[in-house]
Amino acid sequence: MHTIALLPLDDRPACSRLPTQIAAVAGATTLVPPTALMPRLREPGDAGALGEWLRTAAKSADAAVVSLETLGHGGLIASRTRATTVAEVAARWEVLREIATPVHAVTLITRTPDSPDAMEEPAYWDPHGPALHRLSAALHRSEEGAEPDGLRVAREAVPAEIRADFARRRLRNHALNLTALELAAEGVLESLVVGADDTAPWAVATAELRQLDFWRTRLEADARVAVRPGADEATSTLVARTLLGLLGGGPVSIRIEAVDPSGLDRVAPYENIPVGRTAAGQVEACGATVHEGPDADLVLLVHTPDGDGDWAAGPPARRSATAARGARALADLAAGHLRAGRAVAVADCAQPNGADPLLADALIRTGAAHRLTAYAGWNTAGNTLGTVVAHAVTAVAARRAGRFDERAHLDLLAHRFVEDHGYMTRVRAEIRAELGSVPGRHDHVPEDHPVRARLATSLDAYARRLPGFQASVEPGSVHLPWHRTFETDFDVRTAAPVHRPIEEPTA
């Protein structure tokens, strides 16, 4: 049994639990730090103790997957909000030189969200977040030759002391990302993912991403370093990359398809490159290869962005007949590939922060859902694609090696349908309405609030209605990790799948 030492971004299930679920598909286990050492929302973890834990855990592991923000700052949010210096962080990273097993790491380009919510940002984000987002875009545009008046106006909208702190934090983050590239070029890191967290086509993060990509090429580290949008899914992609190497059997080839191939040229919300390039970047991050021919090991079907709302900030209104036809066409395409004996994964990137119910319902109705190699539709397109590719690459490699755990695979597949479709696009909106949550801002749910019990009942009811999986949500497992509605966590258990004929496409 393979073992991976995992130092995640933080304690959210997307960062800490999802990589463990993916490892289990290949019968592998993960070692994770004690909860007491880990960050919790704005409270950083004990960076020094986490470094010592990693040093010890790596000795009994086949490889290590490490968030450099957690190792250096004590967590992702601490990297945005604390005043730790470049020298202090770099010194904490020195422990990586002492680890004999291969280290796969992720570092992130700091985001500039268009929101006055300061839960995960420096305190001045409330109320200056939107103005800082506009300043970020103006700075990038000015570097590309835009007229200076736009930058002048954007600067005047933000107090000078806040602009100065904003710039210093970005400088520190960029210097550390360059340091991480150097560690990869030296061979201290077996592989490195540089992620751009919640960005846009015009943003200082986009400019910095291009600069880091330039240095990746100059250092001739293209095979070792992946630079692409995404954050929370990064440790999952690195777990998949690690397992692909440990299991052997050669690379996994993936064919990327969409119902309308031009949709792959669209840029999803919170991202800065076309979704087709994001997909290819996630394939690369997982150690797999993009393959155009019909003999690929797996077909990745991308439900491309349609600009129709955001399931967290502004749920889409009634969907059009065109949207319904597109969803059904993709489900029919998946069913056709499955009937032909191909492995199929589906990445739902139509809208951010939740699954398109039209597609999820169509996949379930055709009988394709529980036959998929992977599925996801949560948060950003990068999050979704990274999750799907990591699950799929691990499953393909595990099947080749005779290490595939079907129960763990089905549990993870059902979990994604329950969370991304059942919770994010159905139950969450009902809970937020009952709580009176403000659109675009995080909320707080007290421990004793009755909505928590109803959440558990609703998720279990959805799971039990999923045909094929024979799924249920474990009693007492449902909770809100950060006491807010944005994410939830729970345990799904499945039984042996019940197969029925896959529906033929409708005329």
C-alpha positions in Angstrom: 0.0 0.0 0.0 1.4 3.4 -1.0 1.5 6.2 1.5 1.6 10.0 0.9 2.5 12.6 3.5 0.0 15.4 2.8 0.3 19.0 4.1 -2.8 20.7 2.7 -3.7 24.4 2.1 -6.0 24.3 5.2 -8.6 22.2 6.9 -11.5 22.7 4.4 -12.6 19.4 2.9 -11.7 20.5 -0.7 -8.1 20.9 0.4 -7.6 18.2 3.1 -10.2 15.5 2.5 -10.6 15.4 -1.3 -6.9 14.4 -1.9 -7.4 11.5 0.6 -10.5 10.4 -1.2 -8.6 10.4 -4.5 -5.7 8.4 -3.0 -8.2 5.8 -1.7 -9.3 5.1 -5.3 -5.8 3.6 -5.8 -5.8 1.8 -2.4 -3.3 4.4 -1.1 -3.4 6.2 2.3 -2.4 9.8 3.3 -0.8 11.0 6.4 -2.1 14.4 7.5 -1.1 16.7 10.4 -2.9 16.7 13.7 -5.9 19.0 13.7 -4.4 21.1 16.5 -1.4 22.2 14.2 -3.6 23.1 11.2 -5.0 26.6 10.4 -8.7 27.3 11.0 -10.1 30.1 9.0 -8.1 33.3 9.9 -6.2 31.6 12.7 -2.9 30.3 11.2 -1.5 26.9 12.0 1.8 26.4 13.8 4.2 26.7 10.8 7.2 25.5 12.8 5.5 22.5 14.2 4.0 21.6 10.8 7.5 21.6 9.4 8.7 19.2 12.1 5.6 17.0 11.4 6.4 16.9 7.7 10.1 16.0 8.4 8.9 13.0 10.4 5.9 11.9 8.3 8.0 11.9 5.1 10.3 9.3 6.5 7.5 6.7 6.5 5.9 7.9 3.2 6.6 7.1 -0.4 6.2 10.8 -1.3 5.1 14.1 0.1 2.5 16.6 -1.2 3.0 20.0 0.3 1.2 23.4 0.3 4.1 25.9 0.5 1.6 28.5 1.9 0.9 26.2 4.9 4.5 25.3 5.4 5.7 28.9 5.2 2.8 30.9 6.6 0.7 28.5 8.6 -2.1 28.4 5.9 -3.5 29.9 2.8 -5.4 32.7 4.5 -2.5 33.5 6.7 -0.4 34.0 3.5 -2.9 36.7 2.5 -3.4 38.4 5.9 -0.2 38.0 8.0 3.0 40.1 7.8 5.4 37.2 7.6 8.6 38.2 5.7 10.1 36.5 2.7 13.1 35.5 4.8 11.0 33.9 7.5 9.0 31.9 4.9 12.0 30.9 2.9 13.7 29.7 6.1 10.7 27.4 6.9 10.9 26.0 3.4 14.5 24.8 4.1 13.1 21.6 5.7 12.2 20.5 2.2 15.9 20.0 1.5 16.1 17.4 4.3 13.3 15.2 2.9 14.6 12.2 1.0 11.3 11.1 -0.5 10.0 13.0 -3.6 8.2 16.2 -2.8 5.4 17.6 -4.9 4.4 21.1 -4.0 1.9 23.9 -4.7 2.3 27.6 -4.3 -0.3 30.2 -5.2 -0.5 33.7 -6.7 -2.5 35.9 -4.3 -6.0 36.7 -5.5 -7.8 40.1 -5.6 -11.5 39.2 -5.3 -14.2 41.6 -6.5 -16.1 41.7 -3.1 -16.2 43.7 0.1 -16.1 40.5 2.1 -13.0 40.4 4.4 -13.5 36.9 5.9 -10.5 35.5 3.9 -8.7 38.8 3.1 -6.9 41.6 4.9 -9.4 43.6 7.1 -9.4 46.6 4.7 -11.1 44.4 2.0 -14.3 45.6 3.7 -15.1 48.0 2.1 -12.2 48.5 -0.3 -12.3 45.0 -2.0 -14.1 46.1 -5.2 -11.9 49.2 -5.6 -8.8 47.1 -5.2 -10.1 44.7 -7.8 -10.5 47.6 -10.2 -7.0 48.9 -9.3 -5.6 45.4 -10.0 -7.1 45.4 -13.5 -6.0 49.0 -14.1 -2.4 48.2 -13.1 -2.3 45.3 -15.5 -3.8 47.3 -18.3 -1.3 50.1 -17.8 1.5 47.6 -18.1 0.1 46.6 -21.4 0.0 50.2 -22.7 -3.4 51.5 -21.6 -4.0 55.2 -21.1 -2.8 56.4 -17.7 -6.1 58.1 -16.7 -7.7 54.8 -15.9 -4.9 53.9 -13.5 -5.0 57.4 -11.9 -8.8 57.1 -11.2 -8.4 53.5 -9.8 -5.6 54.7 -7.5 -7.6 57.6 -6.2 -10.4 55.3 -5.2 -8.1 53.5 -2.7 -6.4 55.2 0.3 -2.6 55.5 -0.1 -1.8 53.4 2.9 -3.9 50.6 1.7 -2.4 50.8 -1.8 1.0 50.5 -0.3 0.2 47.5 1.8 -1.5 45.9 -1.2 1.6 46.3 -3.3 4.0 45.1 -0.6 1.9 41.9 0.0 2.0 41.2 -3.8 5.7 41.8 -4.0 6.3 39.4 -1.1 4.1 36.8 -2.7 5.8 37.1 -6.1 9.2 36.9 -4.5 8.2 33.7 -2.7 6.7 32.2 -5.9 10.0 32.8 -7.7 11.8 31.2 -4.7 9.5 28.1 -5.2 10.5 28.0 -8.9 14.1 28.0 -7.9 13.5 25.0 -5.5 11.9 23.2 -8.4 14.8 24.1 -10.8 17.3 22.9 -8.2 15.5 19.5 -7.9 14.5 20.0 -4.3 10.9 19.7 -5.6 10.0 16.8 -7.8 7.2 18.9 -9.2 5.6 22.2 -8.6 2.1 23.7 -9.3 1.9 27.4 -9.4 -1.8 28.3 -9.2 -3.6 31.6 -9.8 -6.3 31.8 -7.2 -9.6 33.4 -8.3 -8.3 35.8 -11.0 -9.5 37.5 -14.2 -8.2 38.3 -17.7 -7.2 41.7 -16.5 -5.5 41.5 -13.0 -2.1 41.8 -11.5 -2.3 38.1 -10.7 -2.6 37.4 -14.4 0.5 39.5 -15.1 2.4 37.7 -12.4 1.3 34.3 -13.7 2.7 35.2 -17.1 6.0 36.3 -15.5 6.3 33.1 -13.6 5.5 31.1 -16.7 8.3 33.0 -18.4 10.7 32.1 -15.7 9.6 28.4 -15.8 10.6 28.4 -19.5 13.9 30.3 -18.9 14.8 27.8 -16.2 13.9 24.9 -18.6 11.6 23.5 -15.9 8.6 23.0 -18.1 8.4 19.3 -17.4 8.6 19.9 -13.6 6.4 23.0 -13.2 2.8 23.6 -14.1 1.5 27.2 -14.1 -2.3 27.5 -14.4 -5.5 28.9 -12.8 -6.8 27.1 -9.7 -6.0 26.7 -6.0 -8.1 24.4 -3.7 -7.8 21.4 -6.1 -4.0 21.6 -6.4 -3.1 19.1 -3.7 -5.5 16.6 -5.3 -3.8 17.0 -8.7 -0.4 16.5 -7.0 -1.7 13.3 -5.3 -2.7 12.0 -8.7 0.6 12.9 -10.2 2.4 11.2 -7.3 0.3 8.0 -7.6 0.8 7.9 -11.4 4.5 7.7 -10.7 4.2 5.2 -7.9 1.8 2.8 -9.7 3.8 2.8 -12.9 2.4 1.7 -16.3 3.3 4.9 -18.2 1.5 8.1 -18.8 -2.3 8.5 -19.0 -3.6 10.0 -22.3 -6.7 12.2 -22.2 -8.8 13.5 -25.1 -10.6 16.8 -24.3 -14.0 17.2 -25.9 -17.0 19.5 -25.8 -20.4 19.5 -27.5 -19.5 22.8 -29.1 -15.7 22.8 -29.5 -15.7 26.7 -29.7 -16.9 26.7 -26.1 -13.4 25.6 -25.1 -12.2 29.1 -26.1 -14.4 30.8 -23.5 -12.9 32.2 -20.3 -14.8 31.0 -17.2 -15.6 33.4 -14.4 -12.7 33.9 -11.9 -10.2 32.7 -14.5 -7.9 34.4 -17.0 -7.4 31.9 -19.8 -9.8 29.8 -22.0 -11.3 26.8 -20.3 -9.7 24.5 -22.8 -6.3 25.7 -21.8 -7.2 25.3 -18.1 -8.2 21.7 -18.9 -4.9 21.0 -20.6 -3.0 22.6 -17.7 -4.8 20.4 -15.2 -3.9 17.3 -17.3 -0.3 18.4 -17.2 -0.4 19.1 -13.5 -1.6 15.5 -12.9 1.3 14.1 -15.0 -1.0 13.0 -17.8 -0.9 14.0 -21.5 -3.4 15.5 -23.8 -4.1 13.2 -26.8 -6.1 14.2 -29.9 -6.6 10.8 -31.3 -9.5 8.3 -30.7 -7.3 5.9 -28.8 -6.8 8.0 -25.7 -7.1 6.3 -22.3 -9.9 8.6 -21.3 -12.3 11.1 -22.8 -12.7 14.3 -20.8 -16.0 16.0 -21.6 -16.1 19.7 -20.7 -19.5 21.4 -20.1 -18.2 24.8 -21.2 -19.0 28.2 -19.5 -22.3 29.8 -20.5 -22.2 33.0 -18.5 -25.5 32.2 -16.9 -25.0 33.2 -13.2 -23.1 32.0 -10.2 -24.6 29.4 -7.9 -23.2 31.1 -4.8 -23.4 34.8 -5.6 -26.4 34.9 -8.0 -28.1 31.6 -8.9 -29.1 31.4 -12.6 -32.7 32.2 -13.5 -34.8 29.8 -15.4 -32.6 28.1 -18.0 -33.3 28.4 -21.7 -34.3 25.6 -24.1 -30.9 26.0 -25.8 -29.1 25.3 -22.4 -31.3 22.3 -21.9 -30.4 20.9 -25.4 -26.7 21.5 -24.7 -26.8 19.6 -21.4 -28.7 16.7 -22.9 -26.3 16.6 -25.9 -23.3 16.3 -23.5 -25.0 13.6 -21.5 -25.8 11.7 -24.8 -22.2 12.1 -25.8 -21.0 10.6 -22.5 -23.5 7.7 -22.9 -22.3 7.1 -26.4 -18.6 6.9 -25.4 -19.6 4.6 -22.5 -21.5 2.2 -24.8 -18.3 2.1 -27.0 -16.4 0.9 -23.9 -14.4 4.2 -23.4 -13.6 5.7 -20.0 -15.4 9.0 -19.6 -15.0 11.9 -17.2 -17.3 15.0 -17.1 -16.2 18.4 -15.9 -19.2 20.7 -15.5 -17.9 24.3 -15.9 -21.1 25.9 -17.2 -21.5 28.1 -14.1 -19.2 28.6 -11.2 -19.9 27.5 -7.6 -22.1 24.6 -8.4 -23.2 22.0 -11.0 -25.6 22.7 -13.9 -28.8 20.8 -12.8 -29.7 20.3 -16.4 -26.6 18.3 -17.0 -26.6 16.5 -13.7 -30.2 15.4 -14.2 -29.4 14.3 -17.8 -26.4 12.2 -16.7 -28.5 10.6 -14.0 -31.5 10.0 -16.4 -29.4 8.4 -19.1 -27.9 5.9 -16.6 -24.4 7.3 -17.3 -23.8 9.0 -13.9 -22.5 6.0 -11.9 -20.5 4.6 -14.8 -18.3 7.7 -15.1 -14.7 7.6 -14.3 -15.0 11.0 -12.6 -17.4 14.0 -12.3 -17.4 17.4 -10.6 -19.0 20.8 -10.9 -17.9 23.0 -8.0 -16.4 26.5 -7.4 -14.2 27.6 -10.3 -13.5 25.9 -13.6 -10.0 25.2 -12.4 -11.3 23.6 -9.2 -13.7 21.4 -11.2 -11.2 20.4 -13.9 -8.5 19.6 -11.4 -10.8 17.4 -9.4 -12.1 15.5 -12.4 -8.7 15.0 -14.0 -7.1 13.9 -10.7 -9.8 11.4 -10.0 -9.8 10.1 -13.5 -6.0 9.8 -13.8 -5.8 8.0 -10.5 -8.6 5.6 -11.5 -7.0 4.8 -14.9 -3.6 4.2 -13.4 -5.0 2.1 -10.5 -7.0 -0.1 -12.9 -3.8 -0.8 -14.9 -1.9 -1.7 -11.8 -4.6 -3.9 -10.3 -5.0 -1.5 -7.4 -8.4 0.0 -8.2 -10.8 0.3 -5.2 -14.3 0.4 -6.7 -16.0 1.2 -3.5 -13.8 4.2 -2.8 -14.3 5.3 -6.4 -18.1 5.1 -6.2 -18.1 6.8 -2.8 -16.1 9.7 -4.3 -18.3 9.9 -7.5 -21.5 9.9 -5.4 -20.0 12.5 -3.1 -19.5 14.9 -6.0 -23.0 14.5 -7.2 -24.4 15.0 -3.7 -22.2 18.0 -2.9 -22.0 19.8 -6.3 -25.6 19.2 -7.5 -27.5 18.3 -4.3 -26.0 20.9 -2.1 -24.5 23.7 -4.1 -27.2 24.1 -6.7 -30.2 23.0 -4.6 -30.0 23.0 -0.8 -27.6 25.8 -0.2 -29.8 28.5 -1.8 -32.7 27.3 0.5 -30.5 27.5 3.6 -29.2 31.0 2.7 -32.7 32.3 2.1 -33.8 31.0 5.5 -30.8 32.5 7.2 -31.2 35.8 5.4 -27.7 35.6 4.0 -26.4 38.6 2.0 -25.6 37.8 -1.7 -21.9 37.9 -2.4 -20.9 37.7 1.3 -20.1 34.8 3.6 -22.5 34.1 6.4 -22.3 32.4 9.8 -24.3 29.5 11.0 -24.3 28.9 14.8 -23.7 25.4 16.1 -27.2 25.1 17.5 -29.1 26.4 14.5 -31.9 24.1 13.4 -30.9 24.5 9.7 -28.0 22.1 10.3 -30.4 19.1 11.0 -32.4 19.9 8.0 -29.3 20.0 5.9 -28.4 16.4 6.9 -31.9 15.2 6.0 -31.9 17.0 2.6 -28.5 15.6 1.6 -29.4 12.1 2.6 -32.7 12.3 0.7 -30.8 13.4 -2.4 -28.2 10.6 -2.1 -30.9 8.0 -1.8 -32.5 9.2 -5.0 -29.3 8.7 -7.1 -30.0 5.7 -9.3 -27.2 3.2 -9.7 -25.2 4.2 -6.7 -27.3 2.8 -3.8 -26.0 5.8 -1.8 -26.7 7.3 1.5 -25.2 10.0 3.7 -23.8 8.6 7.0 -25.8 9.8 10.0 -24.0 12.4 12.1 -21.4 13.1 9.4 -22.8 16.3 8.0 -21.3 19.6 9.2 -20.2 23.1 8.1 -16.4 23.1 8.6 -16.1 26.9 8.8 -19.6 27.5 10.2 -20.8 29.1 6.9 -22.9 27.8 4.1 -20.3 28.1 1.3 -19.0 24.6 1.8 -20.2 21.5 3.7 -18.8 18.1 4.5 -20.3 14.7 5.0 -19.6 10.9 4.4 -21.3 9.1 1.5 -21.5 5.3 1.4 -22.4 3.3 -1.7 -23.3 -0.3 -2.3 -22.6 -2.3 -5.4 -23.8 -0.3 -8.5 -27.1 -1.3 -10.1 -26.6 -1.2 -13.9 -29.5 -0.6 -16.3 -29.2 0.0 -20.0 -27.8 3.4 -20.9 -30.4 5.4 -22.7 -30.0 5.9 -26.5 -29.8 9.6 -27.6 -33.2 11.2 -28.2 -34.0 12.7 -31.6 
